[in-house]
Amino acid sequence: MKLSDDEDKNLTNILDASVAALQEDCGEYDLENLRFKELVFERSRYVYNDALEYFSTNFLTEINNLRLKSALEEIDLDGDTDATL
């Protein structure tokens, strides 16, 4: 990815949109989570290369894993340790 002033703004917008979209899909993760961060970079790469329609299919397993982890953490926070999915 290029880094001129205009490109920097474009990349920042792409990264921000990727964070928002993936938080919607996977749960309230932040960039401290390395798996989430990797997905943000990968989605941004797909957007930058005008291939976003392929991202969800190609990274479905990773998205589902984060979604499941988020759901399990939510169950634990509710104190419902006997719950099963």
NORLINJO-V270039 format. One record per pair of residues at least 4 apart in sequence whose ideal C-beta (glycine too) atoms are under 6 Angstrom apart, sorted by the first residue. I is the first residue (numbers start at 1). J is the second residue. If there is no record, write none. Layout:
I:J  I:J
This chain:
1:11  1:48  2:7  3:7  3:8  14:44  14:47  14:48  15:44  18:40  18:43  18:44  19:40  22:26  22:39  22:40  23:28  25:63  26:63  26:66  26:67  27:70  29:33  29:36  31:37  39:62  43:55  46:51  46:52  46:55  47:52  54:58  55:59  59:63  75:80  75:83
